[in-house]
Amino acid sequence: MKVRTVYWKFDGDSGPEERFAEISSAYFKTASTAYWKLLVSKQEVEVKKRKPAIIKVRKIQLPPETAVSPLSIQRHALGTVVDVYGDRLFKVEEQKNISSVVFLPVEDGTVEIDDLLGVVKVYPMNVAPAENVGVITAPEVAISLKEQEANLVFKRDEEVARERRKLKEYWYRRWHIGEWYPVIARENVEVRKGEVTKVRIENLELPENTIPVPMAIMTHALGTVIDIAHMGRPRAVEERKLITHALFTPAFDGKIERGDLIGILNVYYISAGERAARIFQHLTGRAEANHVYWKNGKLMRRRIVVTPFSFKRSSIGKFEPVIAEESVELDEGDVGVVKVRDLEFPSGTITQPLTSFNHAFGSVVDLAAFSPPKMVEEDRVVTHAVVISPKGGRIEKGDLLGAIAVYNISVLREPEFLISKYRELMIRAEQ
């Protein structure tokens, strides 16, 4: 199908450009390794809460057959990266670069030159049409990894602190093994549409050698978790992390109540040994929470039990284009809920919005369906996209908003077998 693409052009005079392009769904296969590249500011910018900022970063050159997404866990005290831009819009198959980021502030302050704003994950992948999915192979891609100096920016005694450090870029192996971690509010919070809010959550301990990714399709009726945070300086992936806050972007005004399930983290292991050790969390890992959702235009709350869930993700996935089904005018900093052409996801799939493919006037940060929630084991239909507008502008019906990666998953049963085998022993020990 032919759609209009609107994107920021930064090679020379910056500004939005548009063109028409033929797009369709496509399949991809990812390599067993991925890479981290550092997003380091090249300019000083005054940032204000509720106003996303486009900030220039040290240019990152990437080879063909790669895609990117920001690494979760807030890396800068003032906010988080929600999207990245190159000099223009690039296809997966093209050589590409990253020259700017969309930075979403959680409070007012100054981003300085050489501040580490975030980290981007780089995935080597091959793309093929549906008729060739059976023979698609992972690419062999060489990516240059650097060591560079930058400022780590974090809160120390409620004040913004900076540490000059030498930081390394890394590669890591992807095992495609993950677990669900519920993100549950620990406080009552009034939220206003578009005002990113740092919400205190029930503590989550992430083991070393794991990568958290907020699960797509809005879990809470009022908005979406776009990132998570812990206290103190940023920690390396090799360290355990105690997550205490979630960065929640409201799409509607309302109140988050203590005990609300506001999001789900997909936590992926990049070390097989850590996965084996964490199976035992399933013996005691259940939690109760309020599931908050829309039904017939009304906000509903239902008490549920969230049980541990382990899964294996396929290395083969599918790109689905996200196409606007209505015209919307957005102001700078707006969070919009835009009707899109229905996206149908079969049972046993999870989704993730992709960065660097987004509309100039609205970065897709999540998907939404205004109907009672369904489990991952059920077929689902998504009708809306949640977008953040960095500059403001008009999205037209038929515009390409972005793209979604869809992965098949299979539930891992070994925790259930382990629980079944040792439940009686655990009960006796508690007595």
N, C-alpha and C positions, 0 to 999 in steps of 0.2 A: 504494500500500500504506500501511497505517497503522502508524506506529512511535512508540516513546516517545522524546522528546527530553528530555535533562537538561542544564540550563545554569545558569550563574551569573547571579544577578540583583543588580545594584548600584544600582538606583534606590531608595534608602532603605536598609532593612536588607539587608545582603548575605547571600547564601546560595544553595544549589542549589534550583532549582525544576524541576518536570517537567510536561509536557503531552503529549498525543497529537496527532499531525499526519499528514495524508496527504502522502506524498512520492512522487516518481517521477524518472526521468532527464529531463533537459531540455537543450536546446541553447542556446548563447549566441554572440553576436558582439561582439567587443571593438572599441573605437575605435582610431584610429591614434595617439592620444596617451594618456599616463598621467602620474601625478603622484607626487611624494614628499611625505610628511608626517612631521614630526618627533615622536618618542616621547620626551617629556621627563618625568622623574620629579617627582611632587608630594609624595613622602614619603621620609623617611630609613628605610632598612631594612638590618638586618644580614643578610647572605646567607652561606650555607654550601654548599660543594661537595656535590653529590648531592641538594640540597633545592631544587627549583624554588620560586620566590617569585612571588606575585601582587602586583604593584606598581601603585599608582595613578599615572596620567600626566595631564598637561594634556589636557583633553577636546578631542577632534577631532570636529567635526561634518561629516558626509558626506551628499551628496544621494542621492536614489534612483538606481537603476541603476548601482551601483558594487559592486566586490568588492575585497578587500585581501589582501596577503601581505607578510611582512617582507622587507626588502632584505638580501641576504647580504653578507658580510664583517663580522666582529665589530666593533661600534661602541663597546663599553664594555670596559674592561680586565678586569672581573670576570666577564663572561659575555655571553650573547646572548639575544635575544627569539625565542621559538618559537611564540607564539600571542598573540592580542589578544582582548579582550572589550569589548562595549558594555554599556550598562545592562541589556540583555536580549538575546535572540537575535533577529536581524533577517534578513529576506529581502533578496535582491538588490534587489527592486523598492521597498523601503521606504527612507525617510530613516533614517539610522543615526548612531551615534557610536562612538568608541573611548574608554574611560575607564580601562582597566587592561590590563596585559600579563602574560604568563607569562615570567619571566626565569629562564634556566637558568645558574646560576653555574658557572664553571670553577675558581674558587678562593674562599676565604673573604675577606670584607671588608665594607665599608659602601658601599651605594648612598646618595648624598646627594640632597637636594632640588635640582632643576634639572640633574641629570645627564642627558646624552643617552644613552638606553638603546638606541636603535635608530632605524631609519627604516622606514616602511611604504609599500609601493607601492599606489597606488589605480588600479584599472582601471575605466573606464566600460564598461558592457556591457548589452546587451539580452538578455532570456531569452525563449525561446519553446518550445512543445511540438514534438515531432518532426514533426507534420503541417504546421507553419508554418516549418520551417527554411529552405525555399527563398526566403522573402520577408523573413527577419529582416534588420534593418539596425542599424548601430552608432548608439548614442545620441549626442545632443549634450548634454554635461554641463559645467556651469561649477563649478569648485572654487576656493574661496578659498585663496590661497597667502600665507603670512606670513613675516615676518622676526622672529626672536625670539632672546633671549639664552639660552645654555645652557652647561653645562660639557662640554667634550670630555675624556674620561677614558681614559688610555692608560698604557702602561708606559714609563718612562724609567729606564734603568740598573736594571732589576728592581724599581723602586719605582712605585707608582701615582701618576700626575701628573694635575693638573686644569688646564685652560686655559679661562678665560671667553671666549666668542666670540659674535659675532652670526652666526646661521646662517639661511640662506634655504631656503625650500621651493621646489621646481622642478617644471616640467612637462618632458616629453621625448617625442620621437616614437619609436614602436615600428616597427621595420622587419621584425620576425619572422624575421630571419636570425641563425642561431647556429652555433656549433661545439662539439664535444665536447673537453673537456680531461680527461685521466686524472689522478686523484689517487692517487699512489703513495707508500706509506710509505717513509721514509728511515731508520727505526730499528726495532728490535725492542721491542715494548711488551706487557707483561701487562695485560689489561683485565678489569674486573669489571663484571658486569651492573649497569646503572644509574649507574655512575660516569663521567660525561662526561670524556673524556681528550683533551688537546691533543697531537696526534701530529705529529711533524716529518715533512714530506713533501718529495718532490723539488720544487725551486723551480718555480713557475708564474708566468710573466709575463703579467699581464692588460693589454691595451692600454687606452689612455684611451677613454672613451665606450663602455664595455661594462658589462653587468650579469650577474654570475654567479648561477646557480641550481643547487643540488645536484639531480641527477636522481633521481627517485623510482624505487622498487623496489630493495630492498637489494642493493648491489653486492658487499659482503663478508658472508660467512656470520655473522660475530659481531656485526654492528651496522651503524650508518648514519652518514654524514657529515651533520651538521645545519648546519654553517657552516664558514667558512674564515677565516684571519687572517693579517695581516702584522705586521711589527715597527713600533714607533713610533706616532705619532699617526694617527688616521683620515685617509684621503686622499679628496679629491673625485673624482667620477666622471670629471672631465676629466684626471686624472692617471693615469700608468701605475702599476701596483701589482705588487710582487713578493710573491706568496703563499708563505708558508713553513710554515704549520701548518694542520691540519684539526681541527675539533672533532668528535670521534667519540663517539657514544653507543652503548655496548655493550648488546645485548639478551641476550648470553650471556657467561659467563666464558671466557677463552681467551687466546691469544697472537697478536698481529699481528706478522708477520715483515717484515723489510726486503724491499722489492720487492713486497709485497702491493698489489694494486689495491683500495683501500678505498672509492672512490667515483668518480663522474663528474660534472663540471660542464658544464651547458649554459650557454654564454657567449653572450649576445645583444648584438648591436650596436645602438646608438642613433645611429650616424653611418655613413652609407653609405661615406664616404671611408676610414674605418678598416677596414671590411670588405675593401675592395680591397687595401689595404696588407698585410693579414694572409694573403692567399692564399699568399704565398711561404713561410709556415711549413710548408706541406704538403710542401715539397721535402726537409725534414729532420726532420719532426715525429714519426716513429714511436718507440714505446717498448716495451720488454719489461716484463711484470709477471706476478705470480702471481694467477690468478683463484681465489678461495677461496669454495667453495659447499657446500651440503648435497646428499648423494646417499644415499638409503636410510638416513637418520638418521646418516650419517657425514660428517665434515668432509673435504673433498677440496681439493687444490691442484693447479692445472694451469698450466704456463707458457704465456703467450700473447703475441702481438704486438698492441699497441694502435695502430691506424692512425688518422690524422686523419679527421674526419668532419664535413662541413658540411651544413646542412639549412635549409630554409625551413619555418616553422611557419604553419599556417593561422590566420586571424583568427577562424574559426568553430570552436568546441569543444563539448564535451558535459560536463555535470555528471553524475557518478555518485555516488549515496549509498553510504556505507560502513556496513554494518549488522552488528552483532555476531552471531555464530553460536554463541556460548557465553557463559555467565555467569562473570565473573572478579572477584575481590576484590583491589583494589590498595591498597597502603600509600602514604603520602605520599612522593613522590620516586621511586616505582617506575617502571621501564621494563618494560612488558608487551608480549608478543606475543600478540595476541588473534585467534582464528579468526573470519573474517568470511564472509559469503555470497560465493561465488566472483565475482570481477570478471574479466570476459573483455575483453582488449584486443586488437583486431585488429592485423595487421602494419602497420607504418608509423605508429605512434602513440607519443606520449610522455605521461607523466602528471605531475601536480603536486598534492599535498595542499593544500587551501584552509584558511586560518585564519579564525577568528571563527565557524565553523560546528561546532566540536568539542564533544564530550561534556564535562560539567563534571569528570568524574573521569578523563579521559584524552584528551590532545590528540594527534591523529594526526600523526606526524612522518615516517612512511614506510610503505611496503607491502612485503610479503615473500612469496616462494614457495619452499617447501622442496623444490626440484627442480633438476636441472641447468639452468644459465642459458641463456637464449635471446636472440638478437639482436633488435634493434628491427624488423628486417625480417620477423620471425616472429610468429605469433599467440602470445599469452601469457595465462596464467591466474594471478591472484593469489588467495591463500587466507588471508592474515593481514595484520593491520595492526600497526605498531609504535607504541605510545602512551606518552606521558610523563604521569604523574599528578601534578598540582600540589598536590592536597590529600588524596588518598586517598578511596576509596569503592568502591561495587559497581556494576559494569557488568552489566546483565542481557541475556540472549539476546534479540535483537530490537530492542535499543536502536540509535538512530542515533549512530554514532561520529563521523562527519564527512562530508566530501564531497571528491571528486577531480575535477579538471579534466583532461579528455582532449583532446589536440590531434592532428590529423593532421599529418604532416611529409612532405616530399619531399626526397630527397637531392640536394644540389647537385653537379654533375659538373665544374664548371669547374676545381677544383684538380687533378682527375685528367687533364683535357686539358692543363693547364699542365705538369704533371709529365711527361706523355708527350712533349710538344713539346720540353722543355728538358733531359730526363734526360741525353741524350748530351753536351750542352754542359756540364752540371754535372760529369759524370764526367771529362771532359777537363780541366776547371778544377782538380779535385782532384788529378789526376796531375801 
